[in-house]
């Protein structure tokens, strides 16, 4: 469980998170949907304590670890993908061979020996996914790993998370409704500094769907 109680956060004099209340349960994959500037990244940074909250409380199980995969893919650029995974395996007793994790996330073996700086956006995200498999954190946050990416990549990424979700709280952010609907049946919307759950059935109501699209600044036919 990850519980957010009345989280408030301002940056540069602007209130970003006004009153965030939500309980994320273990064993589920959540999609947080919000427009550009809605505060998705700020919320993730508060959860992983990269920045302090101004008010409120974040509760999770004792001694739990949080893995935050940033949108910019903060990775060591000048080692190979194989060396990176090999290093993580060396730090985590009980890990399997690096080949297992690289194969599991479907990184082509012909780029294992390439420097990470030459990896595509999708391959960098898959390296972060491999890191999650090795480190096994309780809470995992992925900031926009899917927006404008290939269906093959998205589907494989989600299939790996589905296999691993039972012992984790998994939260993925996106700015696209169609992507949100791929991630999870229901959608958690971040708007006006608050989180609200919209069920699949509610989202199917045309007026609600159009209202969400308006919040995102998109038309239905503009979403891939």
N, C-alpha and C positions, 0 to 999 in steps of 0.2 A: 504494500500500500504506500502511496505517496499522497499526502494530504496538504492542500494549500488553504490556509485560513486568512482571509482578509488581507491579501498581499497588496501592498501599495508601493509604487516606485516612480520617482520623477527623475528626469535627466535634463540638464541644462535649463531648469526652470519649467519644463513641460511635463505634465503628469502623463505617464505612459500606462502604468497599471493602476487602476483606480480602486478596485475591490475584487480581487481574484479569489474565488472560493471553488474548490473542486477536489474530489477524491478519485485518484487513479488506482485501480486495483491490479494486483499481480495477476499475470496470466492473460492479459489483454493487450492488444495493440491499439493505441489511440492516435487519431489524426487531429491536430490542431490547425484549423483553417483561419486565415486572416489576411487582410489586405496589406500592401506594402506600408510599413510604418505603424502597423497595429500593435507591435510590441512582442511578436513571437520570439525573436532573438533575446530581447530583454528578459522575458519570462524564463527562458532556458538558462540565461546567465545567473538569474536569481536562484533558480532551483539548484544549480551546481555550485553556488556560492562564489562565482567569479566576481559578482558585484553584490553588495549587501542590499537587503530590502529596506525600505524606509519604515515600513510598518507591516505587521502580520507575522505569521508563523508557518514554517515548512516542516512537516512531520513525516518521517519515514521510519522504517524499522532500525533498531540499534545496530551500529557498526556497518551500515549498508554503504555500498560504493555507488557512485554515479559516474556514468560515462557520457561525455558530451561531444558529439561529432559535429563540429561547426560547419557552416555552409562553405567556408573557405578551405576546408580540408587541411587543417594545420598538421602537416606531416614533415618528417625530415626529408628534404628534397634531394639531397646529394648522396643517398645510399640507395641500393636497389630495393625493389619490392620484397625480394626474397630475404635480403639482409634484415629488413625491418621486421618481418614476421619471425625470422629466426631469433632476433634479439628479444622480441616479446615473449617467445616461447622459453627463452633462457631465464626470464624473470618470473615465470609462472610455473612452478613445479607441477608435474602431472599433465602438462601440455603434450599434445601429440607432435608429430613431425611437421615442420613448416609446410611441406607439400600438401598435407591433409587440408589445412586451412585455405591455402591458395586454390586448391581444387574445389573445395566446398563452396567458395564464393564465386567460382567460375572466372578467375583471372587467367587469361590464356598463358600457357607455359612458355610461349615464345617471348613474353615480356617480363618474366620473373627477374631476369638479369638486367633489366633496364633501370636507370635512375628514376626515382619517383617523379622528379620534375618533368619527365617526358610522358607521364601517364595522363590519360584523358580524365575528364571530370568523373565519369562513371567508374573508371578503374581506381581512382583515388578513393571514391566512396566505398568501393568493394574492399579496399585495404582497411578502411575504418571498420567495416563489417567484420572482417577477419580478426581485427584487434578485439572487437567485442566478444567474438567466439572464444578467444584465448583468455581474456581477462575475466569474463563472466560477471560483470557488474550487476547489481540489483536493479538499478534504474538506468535506462539508456535513452538518450535524447538525440535524435537526428534532425538537424536543421536543414530543411529543404533539400533532401537528397534526390528527389524525383522530378522536380519541376522541369518540363521540357526535355525529358530523357526518353529513351526508347522503351517500348512496352516489354521487350525481352528482358532488359536490365531490371525494370521495376518488378516484373513478375517473379524473377529469380530471387531478387533481394527479399521480397516479401515472403517467398516460400521458405527461405532460410530462417527468417524471423519467426514464422509460424511454428517451425520445428522447435525453436528455443524458448518460446514465450512463457511457458508454464511457470518458470521460476523468476520471471523478470517483469518489471513495469516498463513498457516500451511506448515512447511518445515520439511522433514524427510530425514535423510542421510542413505546411505547404500554403501556397497562395492560390491554388487552383482547385476548384470544386471537383472536377473530374478525377484529379489525383487523390483528393481526400476520400472519394467514394471507392477508389481502389484499395486504399489503406485499411479502411474500416467501414463497417455497416453504418454506424452512426458517426456524427461529426461534432467535434467540440469547436465552437466558433469563438474566436477572440475578437471582440469589437467593443469600442468605447471603454477599453481597459478592463473588461470583464469576460469570463468564460461562461458559455452557455451550451448545453448539450442539445443537439437537434437530431432526433431519431430519423431513421431511413424513411419511415412512413410520413413523418411530418415534412421532410425534405421533398417528398413526392407531390406535395400540394403546390400547384403552380404559383400561387401568390407568395408562398414562403420561399420557394426556389428563386423566383425573380428578385425577391428582397435580398437574399444572400448574394446573388450575382451583382446586384447594385452595390452592396457593401464592398465587394471585391473589385468593382469597377470593370466588370466584364459582361459581355453578352454571351448567351449560350453557344452561339456558333463560333465564338472566338476561343473557346476552351478546347485544348487538344486532349 
